[in-house]
């Protein structure tokens, strides 16, 4: 269960500290801080300040820049002036607000993490337990931010310390493998510093979260575009060690898929989540409303949020007769505010009618957003084994079947080729992680994205052609203008 008392303390700390200079960020590559840190409470507030910045990540990185880009989502319109619509149609420019927000949000987390690491060094507190945990959290969150930025922009600046404006204006991009090496260094230290569990401090990054993120890094490193296959064994080993912890708080598996997304089960069935709570302005979750119609009878709030629809292609991809995830994740009919049945696809996995009475607005859901779930560990292990061995072995098949078993589906057999197993993996990523953004990154690293998207656009008579250049996003215009020649724009933009 979510530790409500601790979350309230977190929120109080965040609001108390948001006006302090060290949390104000004008340029994420050039931070000027005049805040003086004095004691353990100041260090703890600074760590909470890093977590507070993550609240923007799910909507930006997981939904708008990942889920929306895939054939899981269809807006049914082509002329709306909204970033998610343009992203879904691969009509992206370097002046787009979402692109700017991604850069700013990512480097805001990096800036706060850097400040924490510097404060630990400056204060020299006697509380070694707090120092160790704080360093582990800061390095995990700095790595997580750099990794998200690398997924969407690839060649990015590595910001490893607080920079003056002049220093920020001199820091250029690093090659992708250098970025990966930096993320690896942070995560290896985080694995060493973090504990297996913080039972009285729900929502903290743990050793398992750092191991899982490191495993995903190695899998990504061993896949397209870097294809350093020497990293695959490292990924497989990390995933195996995590799976051995099944049944413990570090790897808590539920046999009921729909239970995973209820707010009362926050911090129970995920390895790492972004934290939200309703009832206090600005700290509730927006993402469940992104998938609901504005005239949804059971949801009395109105307001302007993008209405992101699951595509017919996604709906048709399910085994609707047998897959229990279908009814738990999506629906095609709802009752509108005229009490009429209306046909429209929507994602319902986070919708809980009994939570609405405590909400202040449609932007105030109590649900956490899952970042790392045990299911992704099974699939990434199977994916890495298939890639390493040029086809699935028994372990890869067994891991895939863990998800299918919970979904009520029959096991697949071991006779699949590498390509056939990739298709099976594709379907499991789609069905398991609707609305969570993992499917798109699987398509990219498995080199299926271009063909998958072009086939889909052709099937719905859209004159859109996706090329490899368009699998990532342009460096924002504001960053390109920091200093002439400092950054090189991504190809195709």
N, C-alpha and C positions, 0 to 999 in steps of 0.2 A: 504494500500500500504506500501511496505517496505520503511522505512525512509532512503534513500540512503545517505544523508549527515551524519546521525548518524552512519551508518555502516562504512563509510569511516573513521570517527573519531575513531571508534573501531579498525579498521585495523591499522591505524596509531599508535594508542596506543600500540597495540599488537607488531608491529614490533619494535617500539621504546623501548619496555620493554623486549623483548625476550632475549637480551644479559645481562640483569641484573641478579645478583646472585640469587635473590629470586625467579626467574623463572627457574633457572637451576636445574634439578633434576637428580641426579646420582642414588640414591636409594630411591624409593618412601616411604619406611618405615624409612628412616634416612636422614633428611634434615638438612643441615648446611647452614644457611643464614647469610650473613654479610651486607645485604642491609639495609640502614637506611631510614625510612619513615619520612617525615617531614610535609606534608600538604595534602589538599583535593585531589589535582591532583595525588599524589602518591597513595592514597587509591583507587581512581577511576581506575588508571592503574592496580593496583593489582586485582581488581574485574574483569576487562576486561581480565586479564591474566587467570582467571579461565575459562571464556567462551571460550577463544582461544583453550584450551585443548579439548573441546568437539568436535572439527572438526574431530577427529579420531574415535569418538564413533560410528557413523552410520555404517561405513564399518565393524568395529570389532564386536560390540555387536548386532546390529540389523540385519545385513546381514550375515556375515560369521559364527557367533556363534548361530544364531537363524533361519533366513529364510533358509539358506543353509542346516541346519540340518533337515528340515522338508521335507515332500513329495511334497512340492511346487517346489522343484528344482531338476533337473537331469542334470548331466554333459555329460552323454552319453559315458563316458570313465572311465576306472577303474585303469589305470596304470600311470596317470600323477602325477608328483611329485609336487603337489601344495596343500597347506593347505586346501582350500575350498573343493577340491575333496575328500581328506581324511576325512574331517569333515562330508561331506555328506554321506560317507560310514561307519561312526562310527569307523574309524580307527585313533584314536587320541592318542597321546603320550604326556608326560609332557615336551618334548623338542621342541614341535611345536612352531614356531614363533608367530602364531596368539594367542596362549595361553599366551605366554610371553607378547605380546603387550597388551592384555586385562588387565593383572595385572598391567603393568607399566602405561598404560593410565588411568585406574581407579584411581590408587593411586596418579598419578600426579595431577588430579583434586582435590583429597582429600587434598594433600599437599598445594596446592595453596589456597584452601578454609580455611584451618587451619591458614595459614599465614595472610589472611585477617581478620579473627576473632581476632587474636592476635594484629594486627596493630590497629584495632578499639579500643581495650582496652588500648594500649600503647599511642596512640596519644591524646585521650580525646579531639577530635575536638568539637568545639562549634556548628557545623552544625548537629543538631540532625536528620534532615530529611535524610541527606546523611548517617549518622551512622546507622539509622534504616533500610534503604533500602539495604545498603551494607551487613549488618548482615543477613537480610532475604535472599538475593541472595546467599551469601556464604553458609548458612545452607541448602538452597534448593539444590544447586549444590553438596555439600558434601553428602547429602542424596541420590541424584540421582546417584552419583558415587558408593556409598556403595550398593545401591539397584541393580545396574547392576552387580556388582561383586558378590553379593549374589545369583543372579539368575543363574549365570554360574558356580560358585564355591561352593556355600552354606556356609560352615564354613570358615569364613575369619577373619583376624585381624580387629578390630575396631581402626582406627587411628583418635584420637580426638584432637591431638596437634602436634606441630612440635617436632620431635624426633631427638636426637643425634644418631650417628651410633651405639653406645653401647645400647641405649634405644631401638632402632629398632630391635636389635638382641635379645631382651628379650621379645618382644611382640608376643604372640602366637595367635592362632585362638580363636574365640568366637563361642558358639553354635548359631544356626540360629535364635532362638527366641531372643537371646540377641542382635544380629545384627538388627533384626526388631525393637526392642525397641529403639535402638539408632537412627535408621532412623526415627522412629515415633517422638522422642523428637525433632529432627532437623526440621521436617516438621511442627509440631505444632507451633514452634516458627516462622518458615517462613510464615505460614498462618497469624500469628499475625502481623508480621513486613512488609510484602509486600502489595503494593497497588493493587486495582482492575485492574488498567491499567496505563501504562506509555505512553501517546499518542505521546510524542516527542522523545521517546527512544525505538524504535521498537527492538524486540529481547530479551528484559529483561524478566526474570522470574517474574510472577505475583502471586497474591493471588490465582487466579483460577488454575494456574499451580501447586502450592503447594497443593491445595485441591485435584486436580485430582491425583497427584502422591501419596498422602496420601490414597486416596480411593483405588488405585491399590495395595498399600502396604497391606491395611486391607483385600482386596479380596484375595490376595496371601497368607496372614497369615491364613485366614480362609479356605484355600484350601490345597491340597497336597503340601508338605509333613507334614506341621505343624498342619493343620486342627483345628485351634482354632476358632470354629464357633461363638464365642462371638464377633469376629471382624466384622462379616458380617453386622450387623445393623449399625455399624459405617461407613462401606463402602457405604451402601445403602443411608444413610443420606447425605453423601458428594456428591454422584452422583445426588441425587434429587435436592439438592441446586444449583448445577451447571446447571442442565437442566432448572431450573426456570429462569436462566439468558439468555436463548436462545434469540437471536436477538440483544444482546449487544456485545461490543467488547470482553467481557470475554467468550462468547459462540456464536461465529458468524457462523451461519449455511448457507451453500450454497446449493441450490437445483440442482445445476449442478455439477456432480461428477468430470468431466474432468477439471473444472476450479480450483480444489483444488491444482493441481500439476504444474500450470504455474508459472514461476518465478515472473511475475508481480503481482501475488497474494500472494507472500510470506508474512508471518506474518498477514494474513487476516483471514484465515479460520482454523488456528490451535491455540491451547492453548499454545503450546510451540514448538519451532523449533530450530534446530542447524543451525547457520547462515553461509552462504557462499556468495561470490561475485566473478565474473570473471574479468579478465583483470589485475590482480596483482598476481605475482607468489606466489603460495603456499596457497592461500586462496579461490580458487575455489573448487567446489565439484567434487569428483571422482565418486560417486555412480551411476549416470545415465549411465556412460560408462561401468560399470560392467555387464550390461545386454544387451549390443549391440555387434553385430558381428564386427570383425576387418575389414571386407570387405563391410561394410554397405555403399552404394553409397552416401547417403546424409550426411555422417559423414566423412569428408576428413582426419581425423587424424588417424595415426597408432600408435601402442604402445602396451606394454605388460600389460594388465589388465585381470584378470580372466573373462571369458565370461560365466556368470551365466545364465542358461537357465530355464525358467519355464517348469515343467515336463508335459508330456501328461496327467498325473493324475490330475494336476491342471487345464489344459485346458479343459479336459472332465468334470470337476466338475461344470463348469459354466452352467447356463441356457443361452446358446448362442443366442437363439432366442429373449429373452426378457430382459436379464440383461444388462443394459446400461454400467455397469462397465467392461464387457468383452472387447468391442472394445476400451474402454478408457485405459485399463491396459495392454493387451497383443496382440500379433499378431503371425501368423505362417508363413508368407511369406514376404520377403523384396527384394528389388532390390540391387544386388551386384555391385561392381565397374567395372564389365564387362557388365553392363546394362542388366543383366539377372535376371529373377525371381528365387529366391532361397527359398526353404522351410526350415525354421528353426524357432523354437519358440524363442520369445524374449519379454522382458518387456519394454513397450514403454511409460509408464505413465508420465515420466519426459522428454521425448525427445521433444525438440522444435527446429525445423530447423532454425527459425529466430534468434536464440540466438548464432548460431555457429560463425558468423562473428566477434563477440566480444571476442571469446575465444582464449587463447594462446595455448592450447593443449587439448587433450581428458580428461585431469584431471582438467579442468577449467570451469565447468558448473556454472551458476549463481544461481542455485536452492537451496533453503533451504531444509533441511530434516525434515519431520514432526515427532515429538516425541509423542505429545499428541494431538489428534484431537477430536472434539465433538462426532464423530461416535464411538470412543472407550468408551466414557462415557456412551452412550446408551447401548452398548453391555455389558460392565462390570456391569452396573446396572442390566440388565436382567440376567446375569450370577449369580450375588450375590443373587438375589431374587429366582432364580431357586434352588440354592444350599440351601438357608436358609429354604425354604418352601417345599423342596423335590418335586418340580414341579413348573411350571410357574403360576403366577397369571396374572390378566389383565394388570397390570403395566409392567410386564416383556414382555408380548406379544406386548404391544404398543410400547415399546422401540425398540424391534427388528424390528417392522414394520416401524419405522421411516426410517431405512436404506433401507428396501425393497421398500418403496414408492419412495424414490429418485432414486433407481436403476430401476424403472419401473416394479417391480414385485408385484404380488398380496399379500395381507396380509395373514399371517398364522393364524390359528384358535387357540382358547385357550384350546382346548381339548387335547393338547399334554401332554404326561407323562414327567417326569424329563429326562429320557433317550432320548425321541424323541426331546425334546427341546434342549438338549445338541447337538444333531445332527444338528438341525437348527442353533444353535449358531456357531458350527464348520464351517458350510458352509458360514455364514456371515463373520466370521473372515477371512476365506480364500479369499472370493471374494472382500471384502472391503479393505484389507490391503496387497495386493500383493506387495512384496518387502520391507515391513515395519517391519517384524519380530514379529508381535503380535500373529500371528497364532500359532507359535511354543510354546510360553509361555502359551497360552490357553490350548493346548494339554497336557502340563506337569501338570499344576495345576488342570485340570479336570480329570487326570489319564487316558487319552485316548492315550497318546503318544506311549506307548509300543505296544499296539494292532494295532494302526493306521500304525505305521512304519513297523511292522512285516508283516502285511497284504499287504502293498504296495511292500515291497521287494520280498515277495513270488509271487506277481502278475507279476513282471518283471523278475522273475527267477534269482534273486540275492541271493546268499548263505550268507546272513547277518542276524543275530539274535540280536535284541535290547533287553537289559535287563534294569531294573530300575536303576542300577548303572551308565549306560551310558547316562542318561538324564542330567548329569552335567559333568564338565570337570575336569581334574587333576590339582592339584596345580603345577605351573611351577617348573621345575627342579631347576632353579636358586634360587627359594625361599626355596625349600626343603633343599638346601645346605647352607643356611645362618648360621644355627647352628644345629648340630645334635640333633634331638628330638624336635626341636622347633615347627614344623608343623607335623600334621598327614595327610598323603595322603588320598584322597578320595577313597572309596572302588572301587575295580575293576581296579585300575591303579597301 
